[in-house]
Amino acid sequence: MSVMRGMALTLVLSLVLGALGVWGGAAYVKRQMQRPTPLHELVHEKLNLTADQKARLEGIERDHEVKRRALEAEMKAANAELARAFQQQHAYTPEVQAAIDRFHHAMGELQKETMVHTLAMRSVLTPQQTAKFDETVVQSLTQDAR
């Protein structure tokens, strides 16, 4: 095999594997976001919320849902952009990098929004409720790191 052919094959394989990695990451994030979290279960089923707390949390969750959906749509759009860039050139072009950066930015913004949402929910709780809440948040954030 000639050197040029080997380089071309390496480049094509690198691009395909990179695109698969981004797609796989997006699929993983999507699955994680769709299943009920231990925190959601704790807040709505185990903390014995007052009617006032429930009403305040409903507003917080409604606002978060709008932001979450917008960021998920941005992630989908970034993946579509990546697919177009891949399809057009089959190379690691600036357009491919831009699509990957767009996806990572949206994913980072989603993580920030989720933390802001978590802290907003926490502010509604009593000191006794926050102890359980905080423990669940820490467990959720570290469960895959163990």
PyMOL commands that set and color helices and strands:
alter all, ss='L'
color gray80, all
select helices_A, chain A and resi 3-34+38-46+51-89+94-122+127-142
alter helices_A, ss='H'
color red, helices_A
deselect
rebuild
show_as cartoon
